[in-house]
Amino acid sequence: MTGRGPTRIRVEASGRAPGGWVEVGRRRAELRPDPAPVAEPSPAGDRSADRAAGASPAWPASAATRAAAMRWQDRHPRIGTVVGVALDRPGRPADVRRAIEAALPQLHAQGWCRIDVRVAAAGPLGAAFGAPWFGGTIGPDQVWSWALRHPWLAPARGSLDSVRTHLPGSRTARRLAGISPAVLPRTVATLAEDRYWLVRERRRSAPAATRAVIAAAPPGTVHHAESRYRTIRQALALVPADARAGTVLDVGSGSGRVLEVARRLGFATLSGIEHDPDLVASSRHRLGRAATIVQGDALAEPIDPAVATLFLNNPLQPEVLDRFAALLRRSLDQRDRPLVLLYLNAPTLDPFLAIGLRVVHAGPLFAALVHDPAPAP
């Protein structure tokens, strides 16, 4: 991933699928393959092309659409859009998708974090994409995405960054100078929303300053750091209405900020688990009877089968995530149900993928995974 121009990747023919070129860039545009793929007739009764992109019981079309719109608006420099596919000979819609997938390892090696594809829902490519791609419908189009890496890496430091590190002035000024222009508006909006709520709640400390290291913290626990208000709001806003009617559990609930935002957004039942007694007292004072806050170890407490939304802001070390994922799997086995997992600053998603969850959204700020219950026999 170099410069601002598009990247062209050669993919070789495999089996009956033709080879060709895949072009990826930062410019947002609908994919128009050359030559255009030959549409395949759908079997009788097959309505897959009419089905909303990315929709499922745990992640209905409305949630998929909101998430797709959020991804399409993101201008992070490590997000690429497939703007062209040139096959060596005319192929089927599935051949276009296979060519893109064949280019993914090279795109990963170049440092891209996510690849997006926008296609006309009514066109021949409308039914070519599906899991493990995650998508949503935007107007007459579908936007499909593939997450290439977790955690989301910061842009590689180049010669310009080396100059910025030697700029005079405060550390904050140097940090702002190092922010990519593409994400500067989002960063400013995030900081402004944080300041608004801190002033409104008459709090002095910003998230970066409210960190607590507890000597008696359970093994594998990450020290507390507040989530940004804007990130919390954007993540919780994706949760479908049915899940909001259930319980939201914030693991490492801190001062109760996430649960406070969830209350504003209409979540029915609020619960949190936190090991720091001071933060537990603070969150109980903040939320009163609106939430149930448990002081304890998230790796020792079972997950209530009533939980429909799980919120994590990297509260656990990667080496213990398997244990937490096993607790979640046990809860789902106890009561198979739709579940949404919102994960901020995820070090890895592998333990949750291993227990059957699937990614439905991935961005620089957070990822969303869901569990769909087994179909009724």
C-alpha positions as CSV (number, residue, x, y, z in Angstrom):
1,M,0.0,0.0,0.0
2,T,2.0,2.9,-1.3
3,G,1.1,6.5,-2.2
4,R,-2.4,7.6,-3.1
5,G,-2.8,5.8,-6.4
6,P,-4.6,2.6,-6.9
7,T,-3.0,-0.8,-6.4
8,R,-3.1,-3.4,-9.3
9,I,-2.7,-7.0,-8.4
10,R,-2.4,-9.9,-10.8
11,V,-4.3,-13.1,-10.0
12,E,-3.7,-16.3,-11.9
13,A,-6.3,-18.7,-13.3
14,S,-7.4,-21.4,-11.0
15,G,-9.4,-24.4,-12.2
16,R,-12.1,-23.1,-14.4
17,A,-11.9,-19.5,-13.0
18,P,-10.0,-17.1,-15.3
19,G,-7.1,-15.0,-14.1
20,G,-7.0,-11.2,-14.4
21,W,-6.2,-8.0,-12.6
22,V,-7.8,-6.6,-9.5
23,E,-7.5,-2.8,-8.8
24,V,-7.9,-1.4,-5.3
25,G,-7.7,2.2,-4.2
26,R,-9.0,4.7,-1.7
27,R,-11.5,6.3,-4.1
28,R,-15.0,5.2,-3.3
29,A,-16.8,3.9,-6.4
30,E,-19.0,1.1,-7.6
31,L,-17.3,-1.9,-9.1
32,R,-17.8,-2.3,-12.8
33,P,-15.9,-5.4,-14.0
34,D,-14.4,-5.6,-17.5
35,P,-15.6,-7.6,-19.3
36,A,-19.0,-7.6,-17.6
37,P,-19.8,-11.0,-16.0
38,V,-22.4,-13.2,-17.6
39,A,-25.4,-13.5,-15.3
40,E,-26.4,-17.0,-14.3
41,P,-30.0,-18.1,-14.2
42,S,-31.3,-18.6,-10.7
43,P,-32.9,-22.0,-9.9
44,A,-36.6,-22.0,-9.6
45,G,-37.8,-20.7,-6.3
46,D,-34.3,-19.3,-5.4
47,R,-34.8,-15.8,-4.1
48,S,-31.2,-15.3,-2.9
49,A,-30.7,-12.2,-5.0
50,D,-33.8,-10.6,-3.4
51,R,-32.6,-11.3,0.2
52,A,-31.2,-8.3,2.0
53,A,-27.4,-8.3,1.9
54,G,-25.9,-9.6,5.2
55,A,-29.2,-10.0,7.0
56,S,-29.7,-12.8,9.6
57,P,-31.9,-13.4,12.7
58,A,-29.3,-11.7,14.9
59,W,-28.4,-9.0,12.4
60,P,-31.5,-7.9,10.5
61,A,-31.4,-5.8,7.3
62,S,-31.8,-2.6,9.2
63,A,-28.6,-3.3,11.2
64,A,-26.7,-4.4,8.1
65,T,-27.7,-1.3,6.3
66,R,-26.6,1.0,9.1
67,A,-23.3,-0.8,9.4
68,A,-22.7,-0.7,5.7
69,A,-23.4,3.0,5.6
70,M,-20.9,3.6,8.4
71,R,-18.2,1.6,6.6
72,W,-18.8,3.3,3.3
73,Q,-18.4,6.8,4.9
74,D,-15.1,5.8,6.6
75,R,-12.1,7.4,5.0
76,H,-9.4,5.6,7.0
77,P,-6.2,5.3,4.9
78,R,-6.0,1.5,5.4
79,I,-9.4,0.9,3.9
80,G,-9.4,-0.1,0.2
81,T,-12.2,-0.2,-2.3
82,V,-12.2,-2.6,-5.3
83,V,-12.6,-0.2,-8.2
84,G,-11.9,-2.6,-11.0
85,V,-11.6,-6.2,-12.0
86,A,-10.4,-7.1,-15.5
87,L,-10.7,-10.9,-16.2
88,D,-8.6,-12.5,-19.0
89,R,-11.8,-13.8,-20.5
90,P,-15.6,-13.4,-19.9
91,G,-16.6,-15.1,-16.7
92,R,-19.4,-15.6,-14.2
93,P,-20.2,-13.2,-11.3
94,A,-18.6,-15.8,-9.0
95,D,-15.4,-15.6,-11.0
96,V,-15.2,-11.8,-10.2
97,R,-15.6,-12.6,-6.5
98,R,-13.0,-15.3,-6.7
99,A,-10.5,-13.0,-8.4
100,I,-10.9,-10.4,-5.6
101,E,-10.5,-13.1,-2.9
102,A,-7.4,-14.4,-4.7
103,A,-5.9,-10.9,-4.3
104,L,-6.6,-10.7,-0.6
105,P,-3.4,-12.2,0.7
106,Q,-1.3,-9.7,-1.3
107,L,-3.5,-6.8,-0.1
108,H,-3.0,-8.0,3.5
109,A,0.8,-8.1,3.0
110,Q,0.6,-4.5,1.7
111,G,-1.0,-3.3,4.9
112,W,-4.7,-2.9,4.0
113,C,-7.0,-3.6,6.9
114,R,-10.3,-3.9,5.2
115,I,-11.5,-4.2,1.6
116,D,-14.9,-2.9,0.4
117,V,-16.8,-3.7,-2.7
118,R,-19.9,-1.8,-3.9
119,V,-22.1,-3.5,-6.5
120,A,-25.6,-3.0,-7.9
121,A,-28.1,-5.1,-6.0
122,A,-30.1,-5.8,-9.1
123,G,-27.0,-6.5,-11.2
124,P,-25.3,-9.9,-11.9
125,L,-22.9,-9.4,-9.0
126,G,-25.8,-8.8,-6.5
127,A,-26.0,-12.5,-5.6
128,A,-22.3,-13.3,-6.0
129,F,-21.2,-12.3,-2.5
130,G,-21.9,-13.8,0.9
131,A,-20.2,-15.1,4.1
132,P,-17.4,-14.7,5.0
133,W,-17.9,-11.3,3.4
134,F,-20.2,-9.1,5.5
135,G,-22.5,-6.6,3.8
136,G,-25.5,-4.4,3.7
137,T,-27.8,-2.6,1.3
138,I,-27.4,1.1,0.6
139,G,-30.1,2.4,-1.7
140,P,-30.0,0.3,-4.9
141,D,-26.5,-1.0,-4.1
142,Q,-24.9,-3.5,-1.8
143,V,-21.6,-2.9,0.0
144,W,-19.6,-6.0,0.9
145,S,-16.5,-5.9,3.2
146,W,-13.7,-8.3,4.1
147,A,-11.7,-7.7,7.3
148,L,-8.0,-8.5,6.6
149,R,-6.5,-8.0,10.0
150,H,-7.1,-7.5,13.7
151,P,-6.1,-5.5,15.6
152,W,-6.6,-2.5,13.4
153,L,-3.1,-1.2,12.8
154,A,-2.1,2.4,12.7
155,P,-0.7,3.8,9.4
156,A,2.9,2.9,8.7
157,R,5.3,5.7,9.7
158,G,7.1,7.3,6.8
159,S,9.4,10.2,6.3
160,L,6.7,12.8,6.9
161,D,5.9,11.2,10.3
162,S,9.6,11.4,11.2
163,V,9.5,15.1,10.7
164,R,6.4,15.5,12.8
165,T,8.0,13.8,15.8
166,H,10.5,16.7,15.9
167,L,7.9,19.4,15.7
168,P,8.2,21.9,18.6
169,G,5.3,22.4,20.9
170,S,3.2,20.3,23.2
171,R,2.8,16.5,22.9
172,T,-0.9,17.0,22.0
173,A,0.1,19.3,19.1
174,R,2.6,16.7,17.8
175,R,-0.1,14.0,18.1
176,L,-2.6,16.1,16.1
177,A,0.1,16.8,13.5
178,G,0.6,13.0,13.1
179,I,-3.1,12.3,12.4
180,S,-3.9,11.4,8.9
181,P,-6.0,14.2,7.2
182,A,-8.5,11.5,6.1
183,V,-9.5,10.7,9.7
184,L,-9.0,14.2,11.2
185,P,-12.7,15.2,11.0
186,R,-13.7,12.0,12.8
187,T,-11.0,12.6,15.5
188,V,-12.2,16.2,16.1
189,A,-15.8,15.1,16.3
190,T,-14.9,12.4,18.8
191,L,-13.0,14.7,21.0
192,A,-15.7,17.4,20.8
193,E,-18.5,14.9,21.8
194,D,-16.3,13.7,24.7
195,R,-15.8,17.3,25.9
196,Y,-19.5,18.0,25.6
197,W,-20.5,15.1,27.9
198,L,-17.7,15.7,30.3
199,V,-18.8,19.3,30.8
200,R,-22.5,18.4,31.0
201,E,-21.8,15.8,33.6
202,R,-19.4,18.1,35.4
203,R,-16.5,15.7,35.1
204,R,-12.9,16.9,34.8
205,S,-11.2,13.8,33.5
206,A,-10.9,12.8,29.9
207,P,-10.9,9.1,28.9
208,A,-7.1,9.0,28.5
209,A,-6.6,10.3,32.0
210,T,-9.0,8.0,33.8
211,R,-6.9,4.9,34.0
212,A,-6.7,2.7,37.1
213,V,-4.2,-0.1,37.9
214,I,-5.4,-2.3,40.7
215,A,-2.9,-4.3,42.6
216,A,-5.4,-7.1,43.2
217,A,-6.7,-7.2,39.7
218,P,-7.5,-10.7,38.4
219,P,-4.8,-12.3,36.2
220,G,-5.3,-11.4,32.5
221,T,-7.1,-8.1,33.2
222,V,-6.2,-5.0,31.3
223,H,-6.1,-1.7,33.2
224,H,-9.2,0.4,32.9
225,A,-9.5,3.1,30.2
226,E,-12.7,4.9,29.4
227,S,-14.3,4.4,26.0
228,R,-15.0,7.5,23.9
229,Y,-18.6,8.6,24.0
230,R,-18.9,8.9,20.2
231,T,-17.5,5.4,19.7
232,I,-19.9,3.9,22.3
233,R,-22.8,5.7,20.7
234,Q,-22.0,4.5,17.2
235,A,-21.4,0.9,18.3
236,L,-24.6,0.7,20.4
237,A,-26.6,2.4,17.6
238,L,-26.0,-0.7,15.4
239,V,-27.7,-3.1,17.8
240,P,-31.1,-4.3,16.5
241,A,-34.3,-3.4,18.4
242,D,-34.8,-7.1,19.5
243,A,-31.4,-7.2,21.1
244,R,-32.1,-3.9,22.9
245,A,-35.1,-5.5,24.5
246,G,-32.7,-7.9,26.2
247,T,-29.8,-7.4,28.6
248,V,-26.7,-5.5,27.6
249,L,-23.6,-6.6,29.6
250,D,-20.5,-4.3,29.7
251,V,-17.4,-6.4,30.7
252,G,-15.1,-4.1,32.5
253,S,-17.8,-1.5,33.0
254,G,-15.6,1.1,34.7
255,S,-17.4,4.2,35.7
256,G,-20.6,3.2,33.9
257,R,-20.2,5.3,30.8
258,V,-21.2,2.6,28.3
259,L,-24.3,1.7,30.3
260,E,-25.2,5.3,30.6
261,V,-25.2,5.7,26.8
262,A,-27.1,2.4,26.5
263,R,-29.8,3.8,28.8
264,R,-30.1,6.9,26.6
265,L,-30.5,4.6,23.6
266,G,-33.4,2.6,25.1
267,F,-31.7,-0.6,26.1
268,A,-34.1,-2.4,28.5
269,T,-31.8,-4.0,31.0
270,L,-28.3,-2.8,32.0
271,S,-25.6,-4.8,33.7
272,G,-21.9,-4.6,34.1
273,I,-19.0,-6.4,35.8
274,E,-16.0,-4.6,37.1
275,H,-13.2,-5.7,39.5
276,D,-12.2,-2.2,40.8
277,P,-14.3,-1.4,43.9
278,D,-13.9,2.4,43.4
279,L,-15.2,2.2,39.9
280,V,-18.0,-0.1,41.0
281,A,-19.0,2.5,43.6
282,S,-18.8,5.3,41.0
283,S,-20.9,3.5,38.4
284,R,-23.6,2.5,41.0
285,H,-23.8,6.2,42.1
286,R,-24.0,7.3,38.5
287,L,-26.7,4.8,37.4
288,G,-28.6,4.0,40.6
289,R,-31.2,1.4,40.2
290,A,-31.1,1.6,36.4
291,A,-28.2,-0.9,36.2
292,T,-26.9,-3.9,38.1
293,I,-23.1,-3.7,38.6
294,V,-21.3,-6.8,39.9
295,Q,-17.9,-6.5,41.5
296,G,-15.9,-9.5,40.3
297,D,-13.7,-11.4,37.8
298,A,-15.2,-11.6,34.3
299,L,-13.3,-14.9,33.8
300,A,-15.0,-16.5,36.9
301,E,-18.5,-15.2,36.6
302,P,-21.0,-17.1,34.3
303,I,-22.6,-15.0,31.5
304,D,-26.4,-14.6,32.1
305,P,-28.4,-16.4,29.4
306,A,-30.5,-13.3,29.2
307,V,-27.6,-11.3,27.7
308,A,-28.4,-10.2,24.2
309,T,-25.6,-7.6,23.7
310,L,-22.1,-8.0,25.0
311,F,-19.8,-4.9,25.1
312,L,-16.0,-5.1,25.5
313,N,-13.4,-2.4,25.3
314,N,-10.3,-4.7,25.4
315,P,-10.8,-5.6,29.1
316,L,-8.8,-8.9,28.9
317,Q,-5.3,-9.9,27.7
318,P,-5.2,-12.0,24.5
319,E,-3.9,-15.0,26.3
320,V,-7.1,-15.3,28.4
321,L,-9.7,-14.5,25.7
322,D,-10.1,-18.3,25.1
323,R,-11.4,-18.7,28.6
324,F,-13.9,-15.8,28.2
325,A,-15.0,-17.2,24.9
326,A,-15.6,-20.6,26.5
327,L,-17.9,-18.8,29.1
328,L,-19.8,-17.2,26.3
329,R,-20.1,-20.5,24.4
330,R,-21.4,-22.1,27.6
331,S,-24.0,-19.4,28.0
332,L,-25.2,-19.9,24.3
333,D,-25.4,-23.6,24.9
334,Q,-27.5,-23.0,27.9
335,R,-29.9,-20.8,25.9
336,D,-29.4,-20.6,22.1
337,R,-30.3,-17.1,21.1
338,P,-29.4,-14.2,18.9
339,L,-26.4,-12.3,20.4
340,V,-24.4,-9.2,19.3
341,L,-20.8,-8.7,20.5
342,L,-19.4,-5.2,20.2
343,Y,-15.6,-5.2,20.6
344,L,-13.5,-2.0,20.9
345,N,-9.8,-2.2,20.4
346,A,-9.9,-5.9,19.9
347,P,-6.4,-7.6,20.0
348,T,-7.9,-10.6,18.1
349,L,-11.2,-12.0,17.2
350,D,-10.1,-15.6,16.8
351,P,-11.4,-17.0,20.1
352,F,-14.9,-15.7,19.2
353,L,-14.8,-17.0,15.7
354,A,-13.7,-20.4,17.0
355,I,-16.9,-20.7,19.0
356,G,-19.1,-19.9,16.0
357,L,-19.6,-16.1,16.0
358,R,-19.2,-14.3,12.7
359,V,-18.0,-10.8,11.9
360,V,-20.7,-8.4,10.6
361,H,-18.8,-5.2,11.0
362,A,-15.2,-4.2,11.3
363,G,-13.6,-0.8,11.4
364,P,-10.8,1.2,13.0
365,L,-12.8,1.8,16.1
366,F,-14.7,-1.4,16.8
367,A,-15.8,-4.7,15.4
368,A,-19.3,-6.4,15.7
369,L,-19.8,-10.1,15.8
370,V,-23.1,-12.0,16.0
371,H,-24.4,-15.4,17.0
372,D,-27.4,-16.7,15.1
373,P,-29.4,-19.5,16.8
374,A,-29.6,-22.9,15.1
375,P,-32.6,-23.2,12.8
376,A,-35.6,-24.9,14.3
377,P,-35.8,-28.6,13.2
